[in-house]
Amino acid sequence: MQEQRVDEQREGVRRVVLQNPIEHGFGTELWTLKRVGTVIERQYGVRFSTTQLWRILGVLGFSVQKPEKRALEHNEDAVRQWKRCCYRHPIER
């Protein structure tokens, strides 16, 4: 019985992490361990350490994903054109 409950809770956490963090009141579309911990605490009333959260997510099949450090508005063609047109290398100045 207890094991079934834990499995249901893990599945609940998996469903949450597959959703957009904004749907849970966070300001960006990025899940962090702290945010996952907050949602678990809200839903189940249990608080986990960062290490425990890391392990839970690993058991659920999630891994660290580093977001691209690129603006959403990034336009590669515009950047390339600006570099050709306007950018001068510091050594050339």
PyMOL commands that set and color helices and strands:
alter all, ss='L'
color gray80, all
select helices_A, chain A and resi 2-17+21-24+33-44+50-59+76-85+90-92
alter helices_A, ss='H'
color red, helices_A
deselect
rebuild
show_as cartoon
